[in-house]
Amino acid sequence: MHGIGILEEMKIRPWQAEGYLLAGELYSDTGQQQKALSSLTRAQEMFREMEMTHWLSRAQTALARLHGTNF
């Protein structure tokens, strides 16, 4: 992939990761723990890969809250 392709991909990946995070938080709030776990885990992985520490921290916090619940 050439440089422009990488830049185009990187512009979208943060939005994708944020979408997983927001979906995970919503799933968690509505009692859908398995879906929440899947979405939040994916968000965490993506934020870690992109070294987006602020958003990574938010995903980790949401996962920690989720693990404190019974599912």
Secondary structure, 3 states (H helix, E strand, C coil): CCHHHHHHHHHHHHHHHHHHHHHHHHHHHCCCHHHHHHHHHHHHHHHHHCCCHHHHHHHHHHHHHHHCCCC
